[in-house]
Amino acid sequence: MVRRVRWNNLEEWHLEPSSNRTRRDSSKSGRQDDFPEDFKSNKVAVVEELEATPRSARRTGEVPLVDISVPVERGASYVLALRHMSGALSFHTGEVEFKGTGRRSTSTAEAVRFRVELRAATGSRRGLFSKTVRVFILRVTGAIADPLLPLLSRKWEESAWRQADCPQGWLRITRDGLADRRLIPEVPTFNPNDGPALLFLHGTFSDTASAFRGLANTPFFSNASKLYGDRIFAFNHFTLSKTPEQNAEELLKDLSNNPFTFDVVTHSRGGLVLRNLVERTSVLGEMAKRFQLRRAVLVACPNSGTPLANPLRWKDTVGWFANLVELFPENPFSFAASWIAESIVWLAHRAVGALAALGKVRNCE
């Protein structure tokens, strides 16, 4: 429990500690209330939970400010998570409050103050909304080696893929391999005269098995084998610490100098990898001749970019993916929950910079 958490505008809120009695059944309300276990780690723990209900609106539809001060403890940092009236989850950093007089550099940090403006939940489906805001104080322990996001994301991604025993690079795709999530590394070496091959490119926070596993339970392979034989491949690649251009370069490096023709299916950011292969041949040099595109299907590709790529909004990306993972438990984002848990640590330590992969999404055109 955090000592002496102070609600600075208590006169505007009615507060209750969270309890099993007051937690809603998400299967009935259509919303999740608790803080997801998958977003916790050995560095991130929920140390205080409150339910806050506005006492009265100052104007119709207006919701008071959430204004909380959390005392500073040695070896710990804090992040505020809010479950909004709509059920959406958001993450917030605070400002350090100092005690004592004189210059700030000689003062002692006393608390971290969080101020968050809320919007009232509106809409026709009022049954999905609550009048209560759930407040989670997240205590973050440990340190980070470097406050720069590019370095943090690279170390995290390398570790996450290693722990998942997920291979990088070219893979041969079979029905059984996809169903069992055991895809065999193999670089295409087929005779180009045999016809085109089929290539799959996954999206952000994903891998081939997670993104396309559902195909194993359909007639897809029976139909595809008539067109491609066993020439069905995928390319597993980092999506957070490497740009789509870097992914394209790595894909080409493993191919021989013969021109290979592909039909391609991409999901999300995988479409940007394909666009780099096709549209940036002058940058990729002689290697670009190794890849020849016949047909392509791009599913949910961010062709026009995304505001989440803005370095100033990377913490919005954390909340966006957190809500997406909650809304769609069966999703292709195999590494998203782990990244969210780690990003809470980065938020607490005020990491700065741009995520390489997302930055290039914004400037893809």
N, C-alpha and C positions, 0 to 999 in steps of 0.2 A: 504493500500500500504506500502511495506517495504521501509524504507528510504535508499537512496543511495546504492542500490544494485550495486556492482562493478563487471564487467566482466573483468577479469584480462588479458585475451588475446583477447581483442576486435578486434585487427587488423586481426584476422583470421576468424571472424564471421560477418555476416550481421544480425542485430537484428531488429525485428519488434514486437510491442506490439500485443498481441492476439486481434482479433476482429471478430465479426460475419461474416464479409466479407471474412476473410481469412480462416475460419474454413471449413474443408472439410465435405461434407455430407458422413457419414460413410456408408450409404446404397449404395453409388455409388463407393466409393474408396475401400471398403472392409476392412476399418480400422477405429478405434475410435480415435478421436483427443482430446476431452475434458477430464478433470479429472473426473472420475466417482463420481456422487453424493453419491452413496452408501458407498464410502470410506471416506467421510467426517463425522464429528460429531461435537458436541458442543465444542470439544477440538481441532479439526483439521479444518483449513480453508486454502483455496488457497488465498494468498495475493499478488502474482505477477505471471503473465503468459507472456511468451515471445516465439516468434518463431525465431529460430536460424538456419541460412543457412551458410555452409562453403563458404568463399569467393573464395578459390581455394585450391585444394589438393596439399600437398607438394610432394607426390608421388602418383602414380596411385592407387586409391581405399582408400587412407588414409584420415581419418577424424580428425580434430583438437581436442584437449583436451577441455572438458567443464571445465572451471576454474572460479568459481564465489565466491565472498565474500559477506556475508549477515551481516549487522550490528547487534550487539547484542542489544536487548531491554529487559527491566526489565520484568520478569514474563513470558518470551516467549522463546521457543526453536524452532529449525528449522530442517526440513528434505527436501531434494531435490528429486523431482520426475521428471523423464524424460520419454517422449514419443519418443521412438527411431524411426529411419527412417523406420524400419520394421513395426512400429505400436505397438511394445511391450512396456510395462510399467516397470520401475524399480525404486527402492527407494535407497537413499544414505544418509549416515551420513557424517558430516564434521569434521574438526579439528578447535579448537578454536585458534584464533589469538589474541595475547596480545599486548597492547601498553605500553609505558613506558620502563624504563630500570631496570636493576637489576635482582634479582631472579624472576623466574616465579611466585612463591607463593605471591609475593608482587606486581605483575603487574595486570593491569585491562584488563579483556576480552573486546576486541573491535569488533570482527566479528567472524563468522563461515565460514570457507573456504571449498568449495566443489571442488574436482578434480575428474573427471570421464573420463576414457578412453572410446572412442566409436569405434565401428566397422562399416564399411560401409555396407549398405544393399546390398546384392548380391543375385543372384538367377535368375532362368529363368522367374519367374512371376514378371517382373519389374513393371507391372501396379499396384501391391499391395504396392509398396514402395514409400516413399517420400524422397526428398532431405533435408527436414526440420526436425529439432529436436524441439519438444515442451518442454519448461522448466516450471515447476511449483514449486514455493517456497511455502512450507507448513508451516504455523505458528501453533505451538502447545502450548497450554496454560494449566495451571494446573500442578499438581505434581502427582507423583506416590508414594504409601506408601512404596514400597520396590523395589529395582532394580533387584531382582532375578526373572527370567522367570518362574520357577515352581510355585511360589506364585502368580505371576500376572496371569498366565494362569488359575490357579484354581479359583481365584476370578472372572475372566472374564467369565469362562465357567458356573459357578454356577449362575451368574447374567443373562447371555444370555438365559439359559434354563428356568430360572424362569420367565423372561419377555415374553418368547415365550409360556409359560404355557405348556411346554413339559415334560411329565412324564418320570422318569427313571425307569428302571427295566423291568420285564416281561409284555408283552401285548398280548391280544388276537387279531388276525387279521381277519377282515371280509371285504367283498367287500365295503360295505357302510362306514364302519369305516375308511378304507384307502382312499376312495374317498373324504370324508369330513374331513380328518385329525383329526378324533376324535376316537382314539384307546383306548380301555378300559383296564386298568391295571388288569392283571389276571395271577397268577402263575399256570403252568400246574399241574393238579391234576387228569388227566385221568388214567384209568386203563391200565397199560402196556400191558395187554392181548388183548386190543382193536387194537393194532398195533402201528406203529411208528407215531410220530407227525412231522410236518414240522416247521422248525425254520429259521427265517431270521435274519441276523446280518449285520447292516449297517457299513459304512466307516467313514473316517475322516470328521469333520465339518458337520456331517449329523445326521439324525435321521430316524427312520423306515418309517414314512409317506413321508418324502422327498425322500428317496432312492428308495422306492418301490411303490409309489403311482400310477405309470403308469400301474401296473398290474390290477387295478380296471377297466380299460377300455378295457380289453382283456378277452378272454374265460378262463383265468387262474383259477378262482375260481370254475367255473363249472367243470373243469377237475380235479382240486385238491381235491374237496369234495368227489370224487369217491374213492380216495386213502386214504384221511386223515379225512374225515368227518369234524367236527368242530375243529379238533386238529391242528390248524395253529396258531403259536405264533411268537413273535419277542422279542428281548431284547434290549431296549434303554440304551445307555451307553455313558459316557463321553469319548471323543477320544483325547483330548489334554492334560488334567491334570492327566489322569490315564493311566497306561500301559495296554497292552493287557492281561498281567497276572492278574492284578487287576480286569479287566473286567470279566475275566473267574472266578475268585474267587467269585465275587458278583453274577454272574449268578448261580453258584452252591449253594450258601448259601440259596437261596430261595426255592430250590427244596427239597422235602422230601427225606428220605433215600432210597426210592424205586428206582431201576434203570429205567430210562426213555430212550427210544430209539428214536433218531431223524434222519431225513433227514435234511440237512442244506444247505441253499443258502446264500452266503456271498458276499458282495461288498467291494473291496479295503481292508482297514485295518481290516474289520470284519473277513477276512480270518485268520489274525494273532490271533484273539481271539479264533477262532475255533482250530487253531494249538496248542495253549496253552492248551485247554481242552483235546485234544487228545494226544499230545506229552509230556506233562509235568505232567503226573499223579502223579509222585513221589513227585513233589513240592506241588501239590494241596492236597495231602493226601487222607484220606478216602472219602472226598466229591467227588472226581473224579469218584467214582463208580456210582454216581447218573446220569451221562451223558454217554450214549452209542451212538456211531455214526454208522449209517448204510451206508448212501450215502452222498456225499457232492458235491456241485458245487461252486467253488471259482472264482469269476469274478474280474479280475484286482487286484489280491492280490500281494502286494510287497514282494514276497517270498525271493528275493535276497537282500532286503533292499533298501535304497535310500540315495544318498549323502545329501539330504535335512535334514537328521537326524543329521548331524554333527552340534554340538553346535556352531561352528565357522561360520556356513552358515545359521543360522536361518533367517536372513534378506532376503536371497535368496528365502526362503520358502514363505515369504510375497509376493514377486514379482511373484513367480511361480503361486500361487493361484490367485493373482489379474488378471493375464493374462488368466488363465483358466476360471475364472468366466466371464470375458469379452467375451471370444471366444464362450462360451456355456452358454448363459443366462438361458436356461432351463437345470438346473443341480441339482444334489442331495445335494449340499453343502449349506444347509440351514443357517449355521452360519458363512460361510466364509467371507462375506462382512463385517459383524460386527467385526470379528476378525481382518481383515485387517485394518479397521479404528482404532481399539484399538492398533494394533501393531505399527502403525505409531507413536503413543504416546510413546510406549516402545522404539522404535528406537531413538526418540528425546532425551530420558533420558538415553540412552545407557544401557538398561537392559542387563543382562548377564545370562549365565547358559544354561541349556538344557531343551527342552520341553520333559517332561517325556514320553509321548506317542510316539513321533518320535524317541527318543533315543532308545527305545526298538525295533522299526522297524529295525533299523540298525543291531541289535544284535540278531535277531530272530532265526538265524540258529546256 
